[in-house]
């Protein structure tokens, strides 16, 4: 340690005390020095000079309180620290200290009481470390964590708002209310100053025409301008080619080339920031477009774009469901005005309760069969429809009763299941939502139904399926090796009680495996009071399992009809899905 030059002894090579002194004087990262019992500085090392800025000649003999702020001196911190070290033997602290030039640094301080062999206090050892950079790094990390938490909370709130708004949009049964709700929600969640939703609806002849809603400004601000034309900028949205987000649309190279306006017409709302999202249905049709604008530049970011895409997806689902409802209402009206041709109306009505054609499910073969009973219109139905994330929904059921009332109940069921499956991944919750609507409709007709959610195939070709049943006959699982078994899923009848007992069962279909859903008309085919029954059905499935799904569905109905020996009294609906086979499995099925 440094002392006044006249007092500094010459070091020797082997004296441990001199070696210790050399070690202390070699330290530049730590200020190490001694204090006398009153707190005056008696030694000084190079680390102390680097950290605090004083030379040994400038500081030795001064009281160590010169390193403390005026506020700390006023509160007698230096004396309190020495007293604590004297009492406890050691004192540790962190806080602001002063350099010679008056600048502050964040110090870690250790003061140790030094006593002689008799226990008398002879002074203090003081070690100081400059932790300013570490403290700033810790504070920056804390600020970053707080910012991350704020952003995560903001994203959570935005996601919750989007989910709530999506539910409200899809649940709305009034078309004008729905599109206005979607436009208002998009404007609010994107931060736009104004927004518009241009959408296509069919007229009485089925020809499309365009309507629109406005948000953020009076409708009169748009009404005197013509409908958007297929300019280079608009066409990307109306054809569904891409989402367009621009910090300044007037700087877009496609802007301003079309006569007669060459840009925005006189009096048009000022648009600089621009965001346009196609409203595309699951079958690829572009049903319209959501457009948002702001007079300032660079308003819309990635979060705003994602919010607009989410609103567009909800609006697309609502538009499709509304079309289904409108189609069902048109069918119902057709029934009322065509009672004079009951057979023809019945055939049209029955077919309207079923999908016109089964979609292609990736990795799966799908087949179905509907067999009418003796009555003109039965209550059996099925539906296969796409869901988000490449999932698919399959519903099959049986409405109690026959005739137009059963058909109307069937329409409500299909519409409700499609809606519920958008928001509920659990099949049991989908059927619970259906049950709520059935009970609310105040009808005495109950329903049995099975709903399956089919997930994308895994890397090994297997397909996860989750099933829920509301009082429905058990599905049949037919493995690729010919093993056949019932897949019993417990559940209560739907439309009877507010709180049905519903559960979800998960299963995995391997390549070549098939799942068969059917209504009770298949097992209740009768001959002389005896039913076809589950045992004969399982035997028939095992015998016919190598047929393609479409042929298998029809062959099972033929087996029930052959047993009955006459026309089947009850209608039957069957859906068969089979995981596509590859390699040796495919050869075995063909053989």
Buried (B, 14 or more C-beta within 10 A) or exposed (E): BBBEEEEEEEEEEEEEEBEEBEEBBEBEEBBBBBBBBEBBBBBBBBBBBBBBBBEBEEBBEEBBBBBBBEEBBEEEBBEEBBEBBBEEEEBBEEBBBBBBEEEEBBBBBBBBBBEEEEEEBEBBBBBBBBBBEEBEEEEEEEEEEEEEEEEEEEEEEBEEBBEEBBBBBBBBEEBEEBBBBBBBBBBBBBBBBBBBBBBBBEEEEEEEEEBBBBBBBEEEBBEEBEEBEEBEBBBBBBEBEEBBBBBBBBEBEBBBEBEEBEBBEEEBBEBBBBBBBBBBBBEEBBBBBBBBBBEEBEBBBEBBBBBBBBBBBBBBBBBBBBBBBEEBEEBBEBBEEBEEEEEEBBBBBBEBBBBEEBEEBEBBBBBBBBBBBEBBBBBBBBBBBBBEEEBBBBBBBBBBBBBBBBBBBBBBBBBBBBBBBBBBBBBBBBBBBBBBBBBEEEBEBBBBBBBBBBBEBEEEBBBBBBBBBBBBBBBBBBBBEEEBEEBEBEBBBBBBEEEBEBBBBEBEBBBBBBBBBBBBBBBBBBEEEEBBBBEBBBEBBBEBBBBEBBBBBBBBBBBBBEBBEEEBEBBBBBBBBBBBBEEEBBEBBEE
